[in-house]
Amino acid sequence: MTENVPAAANTQMSPSKGSADDAQLPSSNFSPATSDRSDLIDKDDIPESRMHPLVAGFNKLTMARQFGLLVGLAASIALGLSVVLWSQKDTYRPLMNSTNSFDARGLIEVLQANKLEFDIDPASGVILVKQTDLHAARLAVAGAGLSDDQTVGYELLDESQPLGQSQFMENARYLRSLEGELARTIASINQVKTARVHLAIPKRSVFVRDQREPTASVFTELYASSELDKSSVKAIRNLVSTSIPELSAANVSIVDQRGRLLSDDEENREEELTNRQFDYQRKVEDNLLARVNSILGPIIGSDKFQAEVTADIDFTKVEQSEELFNPDLIAIRSEQTVNEQMASATQGGIPGALTNQPPTDATAPETLPDGTAANTTPISTRDEATRNYEVDRTLSFTQFQQGRVRRLTVAVVVDDLSILDPDTGEFVEKEWDDAAILRLRTLVQDAVGYDVSRGDSINVINSTFREIAEVEVLTAFYEQPWFWVIVKQVLAGIFVLILLFGLLRPAIRNLLAKGTDEQDESAEDAALANLDVDEYLIADDRVSLNSIDDFSLMGPSESFERQLEVLRGLIAEDPARVALVLQQWITSDD
């Protein structure tokens, strides 16, 4: 007798024996059992339309995980979009090399008035514009009258002065305007970007011992890769010294932005002398080399020889004085003759008072009678002659010019001769003979002014030339402008791929897997609900299953793990029904 057992009761049921209509449970498949009552399956619990696996998996998550997943997804999308926009962002360039000397507010107003996009570097505060708008922006700034010249000059004196201003402030204002004008003038030099001038003019004193000389300091900011040569430094010193009364050029100091003193007299003098000597030597060598090339070029060919000239220049300053005497040439320079005769004087009286009387007035006749002589008698006669002779003398002063050529060295290498072979009609290389080399050497000697007394050396040899392959200088690929554009785009693509495959793809797969499991369970429940209860035959306290396909179970070809997964789902959904099946198995074994 068959007894109907409700699904709510845990009635023991045994499987049918020997009945062909009863469905036996295969070893690889699971056949759930149920009673013939319709209340064993609740059809209202199974939805009519299936949900998408992604939505089903998302619904199975907790509220906290759903919120975290949404936030992470939004952040990933925002970050990916920002990276893509960064890779496609226009390149910005500084509007001016240095905005310190510009009015930043004025620059921004000009850019806004011309509707030019700009950005401000948060680190340096430099105003940036698009590279495509750089020239237009600079033209707009120049047209607006904005200049980087913020130096104040004589226009400072045009400002109204307050009443009662002291003389000290007037002098300071004048000194400041003078410094500004000098700075403007110095900044006009090509190599100088900006300049500042500091003047130290002492107050005049009525005492001579308290007089002090004025001094000046000049600071120059040079352009990149620019240097002030010695002539420019000297020009700046003379410019400043002649602009200030009683200021000498020696009291003007010039410093560049690297902290180098450019107005060092001693160092500059020695360096300038060395540079002049080197330049002079190079000019002499270039001049002699040009002579050699001009005389050998038409004969051999400009590509058939190579010549080098080295000149040893003597820069020693020599002064020589020389005095020569010729004893063979004697001339009387001066002559003096002396003829002296001494005679006895007239005898006087006895010394005494009578004889020491003053002489009386002398009287002399107008004429002496003939034959009358003085009453004197000569005692001695002396003749003396002095003659000065001058010897022939030559005095010479010689100053040797600096930069004399002390020695010349000339080296010439000649390529082989190219001669047309009449038999083959091709050019063949042939060495120069000794006679031809000697002729070339003679030409070179005459061209450079060969002097054997100086020890000059001139060598002309023959050697085969090798072709030198031209090496093309290529710019490294990472220095090309297109390289960094590609790098930005590649980095953006890699970052987006990492977000997709590293974060989004695993999350979506997780949701899809959970949604698929839920759909499988829902499909099984729907299959059970759609079954007709009349198909279940219960006889002799046994539950038999008509067909396994009616329950939409897995086929035999499915893996064992997949079957276990489906069984676990069935056990979780309807443990009572599974308990009935197990009860039948136990009863049948008994």
WONORPE-V741564 format. One record per residue. N is the residue number from 1. PHI is phi in degrees with one decimal (none if undefined). Layout:
((N,PHI) (N,PHI))
//
This chain:
((1,none) (2,-93.6) (3,-117.6) (4,-81.3) (5,-115.6) (6,-68.8) (7,-69.9) (8,-74.2) (9,-90.5) (10,-90.0) (11,-88.3) (12,-81.0) (13,-132.1) (14,-112.3) (15,-70.5) (16,-71.6) (17,-114.3) (18,73.5) (19,-93.4) (20,-76.2) (21,-78.5) (22,-78.0) (23,-89.3) (24,-83.7) (25,-77.2) (26,-67.9) (27,-68.7) (28,-103.2) (29,-127.9) (30,-116.6) (31,-115.8) (32,-69.7) (33,-109.4) (34,-153.2) (35,-89.2) (36,-84.6) (37,-88.5) (38,-72.3) (39,-79.5) (40,-71.3) (41,-119.3) (42,-97.2) (43,-74.1) (44,-73.1) (45,-76.4) (46,-102.0) (47,-69.2) (48,-77.5) (49,-106.4) (50,-80.6) (51,-86.2) (52,-66.1) (53,-57.2) (54,-65.2) (55,-69.8) (56,-64.6) (57,-65.6) (58,-66.2) (59,-69.1) (60,-78.1) (61,-75.8) (62,-74.8) (63,-62.0) (64,-65.4) (65,-69.5) (66,-62.2) (67,-64.2) (68,-62.8) (69,-65.8) (70,-64.8) (71,-64.0) (72,-63.5) (73,-64.0) (74,-65.2) (75,-65.2) (76,-64.3) (77,-64.3) (78,-64.2) (79,-66.0) (80,-63.0) (81,-63.8) (82,-64.1) (83,-66.2) (84,-64.0) (85,-64.0) (86,-63.5) (87,-67.9) (88,-95.1) (89,-71.1) (90,-67.5) (91,-78.4) (92,-105.3) (93,-124.1) (94,-63.3) (95,-65.7) (96,-129.9) (97,-62.9) (98,-145.3) (99,-94.1) (100,-65.8) (101,-93.3) (102,-111.4) (103,-84.7) (104,-61.9) (105,-64.0) (106,-64.5) (107,-63.6) (108,-64.6) (109,-63.6) (110,-65.8) (111,-65.4) (112,-67.8) (113,-66.7) (114,-92.2) (115,55.9) (116,-106.9) (117,-71.2) (118,-146.3) (119,-143.2) (120,-118.8) (121,-69.7) (122,-67.9) (123,-80.6) (124,-106.6) (125,76.5) (126,-77.5) (127,-81.9) (128,-112.5) (129,-129.8) (130,-62.8) (131,-63.2) (132,-71.5) (133,-102.7) (134,-64.3) (135,-66.6) (136,-64.3) (137,-66.8) (138,-66.3) (139,-64.9) (140,-65.1) (141,-65.1) (142,-66.4) (143,-68.5) (144,-78.5) (145,84.6) (146,-79.5) (147,-131.7) (148,-84.8) (149,-86.0) (150,-103.3) (151,-75.7) (152,-97.5) (153,-115.6) (154,-66.7) (155,-65.7) (156,-65.1) (157,-75.1) (158,-78.5) (159,-69.9) (160,-69.8) (161,-97.7) (162,-68.9) (163,-68.8) (164,83.5) (165,-69.4) (166,-75.9) (167,-67.1) (168,-62.1) (169,-67.5) (170,-64.4) (171,-65.4) (172,-64.6) (173,-65.0) (174,-65.4) (175,-64.5) (176,-66.1) (177,-65.2) (178,-67.1) (179,-63.4) (180,-64.8) (181,-65.4) (182,-65.0) (183,-63.8) (184,-62.0) (185,-65.2) (186,-66.8) (187,-67.8) (188,-74.6) (189,-68.6) (190,-59.9) (191,-77.3) (192,-91.8) (193,-85.9) (194,-139.5) (195,-148.2) (196,-135.4) (197,-124.4) (198,-121.3) (199,-109.2) (200,-121.6) (201,-106.4) (202,-72.3) (203,-75.0) (204,-67.0) (205,-125.2) (206,-78.0) (207,-93.2) (208,-68.7) (209,-70.1) (210,-95.9) (211,-72.7) (212,-123.6) (213,-84.1) (214,-73.3) (215,-131.6) (216,-146.7) (217,-129.4) (218,-123.4) (219,-108.1) (220,-119.8) (221,-106.1) (222,-91.5) (223,-70.1) (224,-60.8) (225,57.9) (226,-119.1) (227,-134.8) (228,-89.9) (229,-77.4) (230,-65.0) (231,-67.0) (232,-68.3) (233,-62.6) (234,-64.7) (235,-65.7) (236,-65.1) (237,-63.4) (238,-67.4) (239,-62.8) (240,-70.8) (241,-66.9) (242,-80.3) (243,-88.5) (244,-114.9) (245,-62.8) (246,62.5) (247,-100.4) (248,-90.7) (249,-65.5) (250,-68.7) (251,-95.7) (252,-109.0) (253,-108.1) (254,-124.4) (255,-129.5) (256,-100.6) (257,-70.2) (258,-89.1) (259,80.3) (260,-92.5) (261,-83.2) (262,-91.0) (263,-109.3) (264,-76.1) (265,-66.3) (266,-63.7) (267,-65.0) (268,-66.3) (269,-66.2) (270,-67.1) (271,-66.4) (272,-65.0) (273,-64.2) (274,-64.1) (275,-65.4) (276,-65.2) (277,-65.2) (278,-65.6) (279,-63.9) (280,-65.1) (281,-62.8) (282,-67.3) (283,-64.7) (284,-62.8) (285,-65.0) (286,-65.5) (287,-65.2) (288,-67.2) (289,-65.9) (290,-63.8) (291,-64.5) (292,-64.1) (293,-65.5) (294,-69.7) (295,-90.9) (296,-92.9) (297,-59.6) (298,-65.5) (299,-85.3) (300,-98.3) (301,113.7) (302,-65.8) (303,-97.9) (304,-109.0) (305,-154.2) (306,-135.0) (307,-132.4) (308,-137.6) (309,-126.5) (310,-122.8) (311,-114.1) (312,-93.7) (313,-101.0) (314,-98.8) (315,-100.4) (316,-74.1) (317,-92.3) (318,-123.6) (319,-122.5) (320,-133.3) (321,-114.3) (322,-141.6) (323,-127.3) (324,-118.7) (325,-118.9) (326,-116.8) (327,-70.8) (328,-77.6) (329,-103.9) (330,-120.0) (331,-133.5) (332,-75.9) (333,-84.5) (334,-154.9) (335,-142.9) (336,-132.9) (337,-118.3) (338,-123.5) (339,-120.1) (340,-123.0) (341,-123.9) (342,-116.0) (343,-127.2) (344,-78.9) (345,-90.4) (346,-70.1) (347,-74.9) (348,-108.6) (349,-83.8) (350,-73.4) (351,-59.8) (352,170.0) (353,-71.3) (354,-73.0) (355,-82.5) (356,-92.9) (357,-97.5) (358,-64.2) (359,-70.1) (360,-83.9) (361,-63.5) (362,-84.0) (363,-129.5) (364,-132.6) (365,-71.7) (366,-67.8) (367,-137.1) (368,-95.3) (369,-70.4) (370,-63.7) (371,81.4) (372,-98.3) (373,-124.1) (374,-67.9) (375,-85.8) (376,-130.1) (377,-130.1) (378,-65.8) (379,-106.1) (380,-145.6) (381,-135.0) (382,-137.0) (383,-114.8) (384,-137.0) (385,-132.3) (386,-120.6) (387,-122.6) (388,-106.5) (389,-103.0) (390,-110.1) (391,-87.0) (392,-65.0) (393,-134.6) (394,-119.7) (395,-113.4) (396,-127.4) (397,-126.4) (398,-119.9) (399,-123.0) (400,-76.5) (401,-72.9) (402,-73.8) (403,89.5) (404,-74.8) (405,-76.4) (406,-84.9) (407,-161.9) (408,-117.2) (409,-131.8) (410,-123.9) (411,-124.4) (412,-129.8) (413,-114.7) (414,-113.6) (415,-76.1) (416,-63.7) (417,-75.8) (418,-103.8) (419,-116.6) (420,-79.3) (421,-81.6) (422,-67.7) (423,-75.6) (424,-96.5) (425,74.8) (426,-116.9) (427,-81.5) (428,-121.6) (429,-88.8) (430,-137.2) (431,-74.9) (432,-74.4) (433,-83.7) (434,-64.6) (435,-64.8) (436,-67.5) (437,-62.2) (438,-65.0) (439,-64.8) (440,-63.2) (441,-64.7) (442,-64.6) (443,-62.2) (444,-66.3) (445,-59.8) (446,-69.5) (447,-72.6) (448,-95.5) (449,75.8) (450,-63.3) (451,-131.9) (452,-69.7) (453,-68.5) (454,-83.5) (455,81.3) (456,-64.0) (457,-129.3) (458,-132.8) (459,-125.1) (460,-126.8) (461,-127.6) (462,-111.2) (463,-152.3) (464,-78.1) (465,-84.4) (466,-106.0) (467,-71.2) (468,-97.2) (469,-71.0) (470,-74.0) (471,-95.9) (472,-82.0) (473,-80.3) (474,-104.3) (475,-76.6) (476,-57.2) (477,-63.3) (478,-75.8) (479,-96.5) (480,-73.4) (481,-66.3) (482,-73.2) (483,-64.1) (484,-71.9) (485,-64.7) (486,-66.6) (487,-61.1) (488,-62.0) (489,-68.6) (490,-65.0) (491,-61.7) (492,-63.7) (493,-63.8) (494,-62.9) (495,-65.1) (496,-65.2) (497,-63.7) (498,-63.3) (499,-64.4) (500,-68.5) (501,-87.9) (502,-96.3) (503,-122.7) (504,-72.1) (505,-62.1) (506,-61.3) (507,-65.7) (508,-66.6) (509,-61.1) (510,-60.3) (511,-66.2) (512,-64.2) (513,-63.8) (514,-67.0) (515,-67.0) (516,-66.3) (517,-61.1) (518,-66.9) (519,-66.4) (520,-60.7) (521,-65.1) (522,-66.4) (523,-65.5) (524,-66.4) (525,-64.5) (526,-65.8) (527,-64.9) (528,-65.8) (529,-71.0) (530,-80.2) (531,-71.5) (532,-86.0) (533,-68.9) (534,-70.8) (535,-74.0) (536,-89.0) (537,-106.2) (538,-116.7) (539,-145.8) (540,56.2) (541,56.1) (542,-124.7) (543,-103.7) (544,-116.5) (545,-108.7) (546,-71.6) (547,-149.7) (548,-77.4) (549,-70.5) (550,-66.8) (551,-100.6) (552,53.6) (553,-85.3) (554,-71.3) (555,-83.5) (556,-66.2) (557,-75.5) (558,-70.4) (559,-73.2) (560,-64.6) (561,-65.5) (562,-66.0) (563,-63.7) (564,-62.6) (565,-63.6) (566,-66.7) (567,-62.4) (568,-61.5) (569,-64.3) (570,-65.4) (571,-63.3) (572,-69.4) (573,-79.2) (574,-140.2) (575,-66.4) (576,-67.1) (577,-64.4) (578,-66.6) (579,-63.4) (580,-63.3) (581,-65.0) (582,-63.3) (583,-63.6) (584,-64.2) (585,-63.0) (586,-66.6) (587,-65.4) (588,-65.9) (589,-68.4) (590,-71.6))
//
